[in-house]
């Protein structure tokens, strides 16, 4: 690997991740690592390291070609069950702001929520949100803001499911940053609309 130029890479991280930061051994569906090295956006090395072959607990396969699937959201919902203490029987409506491809919206559906409003202004994840839609879910491409109108948002090339109202230092680690204008509604307008 001495011929690879890691300094020119636009983002990378090192495995193993320290156990006190994230303990992969506690995730039943974590089966191993896919190690890839790129040079100027071209794959030059790939190796899969399998530790086990456990199947994930979630039956639904989310439609997406987005490489940066929201792993940590999946982990907190389905493995840590961080929202299991909510009184789901009495929650009739959920507004999922920044719904991305619909992971949390689907989680609400599995908990019996009868009315799910999923807001996602970013065009790329919105197309997958529509494909992952459940029968009691309304998908809306508006952002949420303090007033109706439009909002300038930013997203990075290699993290296309996340958008922000300002460019953050973190975003710069994920490639070129693009801006887009999204229509937005206030919470009051969303409640009146649905």
N, C-alpha and C positions, 0 to 999 in steps of 0.2 A: 504493500500500500504506500510505499514511500514515493511513488510517482504521482500520487493524487495530490492536487493542490487544495487543501481544506480551507485555506485563507480566502479563496475566491468564492466559496460557497455562500449563498445568501442566507441559509439557515441550517442548523444542525444541532443535535444534542447527543449526549453520551449515555449509553446504557452500560452498566446497570444504573438505574435510578436508585439513589440511596433509599433504603427500606423505611427510614423515618419520614421521607417525603411521600413515597407511594409504595405500598406493599402489594406487589402483584400476586404474591402467594395466597392472599386472602380472596382473590377473585376466581371463583370456580370456572368461569368461562375463559380465563386467560390461558392460552395454550402454548404460547411461545412468542418468538420475535421474528420479524422479517427485517433483515439487515440489507440496506441498499446504499450504494455509493454512487453519486452522480458527479460528473465533470461537465460543466457548462450545459446543464439540463439534460445530459445524455447519461443513461444508466450504464455504468461500467462494471458493477459487481452486485450480485444479489445472492443471499443465502438465507434459508429458513432454518430456524432453530426451534424444534418442537419439544415441549416438555410433557405435554399430555394432550388428549383428544376429547376433552369434555365439550358437550354441546351447550350452547347458551340456553337459559331458561325461557327467553322470549321467543314466541313462535313467529311473530310478525317480522318479516324482512322489509326494511325500509328501502324504498326505491331512491337511489341516489348514485351519481357518479362522482360526487364530491369526495375528494380524498380525505378531507379533514372532518370525518364523521364525529359528531359530538360525544366522544367516548366518555368523558367525565360525567356528562349529564346522564348517559345510559347507566353508568356505574352507580351514581347516587340514587337513581330511581329504582332500578331493578335488582341491584345487589345489596346496597346499603339499606334500601327501603326507607329512605329519609322522610318520605311523606306518608308513611303508613299510619302514623298517629293522628292524621287528620280525620275528622268525622265525615267521611266520604258519603255516607247515606243522606246527609243533609246538605250537600253541595249540589245545587241544581245547575248553576252556570259558572263557567270558567272563561276568563279572557286571557289567552296565552299571548302576551306581548313579546314580539321577537320570536315567533314560533319556529323559525328555521324550517326544517323538513318535517316537523310535526311530532317529534319524539314525546314531549311533555303532553301535547294534546292527545296523543294515543294513550299515554299512561292514564290520563283523566277518563278517557273512554273505558279503559279496562276497570276503572273504579266505579263505573256506573253514572258518571256525570251525564245529564241528559241534553245539555246545551253547551257546546264548546265553540268559542269564537277565537279563531287563530289569526293573529295579525303578523304579517311578515312583508316588509317593504322591499327587501333585497330580491331582485328578479330571479336569480339562480336558485336559491333554496325554495322560493315561492312555487316554482314549477313542480318541484318534488313534493312540496306540501300538498298541492292539488292531487298528485298521484297517490299520496299516502292518506288521503282524507277518509274519515269514517262517516257513517250515515247520519250522525247527529252533530256534525261539525260544519261550521261556516268558515271559509277561508277568505281573508280580506288583505289586499296588498297595501293598505294604508299603514303608515307608522303612527305611533301615538305621541301626542305633544300637548302642550298647554292650550293650544288653539288650533283651529282648522286652517289648512293652507298647504304649504310644502316645506320640505326640510332637505337640506344638503347633507348627504351621508357619504361615508368613505368606507372602502373595503380594500383588502390586500389580495394580490394574485393567488397566493398559496394558503389563504384562509378565507375562502369565499363565502362561508356560511355566517361570518361575523361581520357586521357593519357597525359604524360608530358615527356620532355627530361631529367628532373631531379626530384628527390623526394623533394617535398615541405612539410613544416610543416602541411599545410592544408590536404594533402593527408593522413597523418598518422592518422587523425581522422576517416578515412573510412576503417579501417581494414588492413589486411595484404597486403603488397605491392609486386607486381610481376613485373618482367621485361620481355620484349620481344624485338626481333630485327625486325625492319620493313624496307622494301625496301624504298628508297626515290629517288626523282627526283628533279632537280632544276626547277625553274619556266620556264627557257628557254627550258628545255627538255619537260616540260608539254605542253608548247605552240607549240612546234614542233610536239609533238605526236598527239595533237588534233587540 
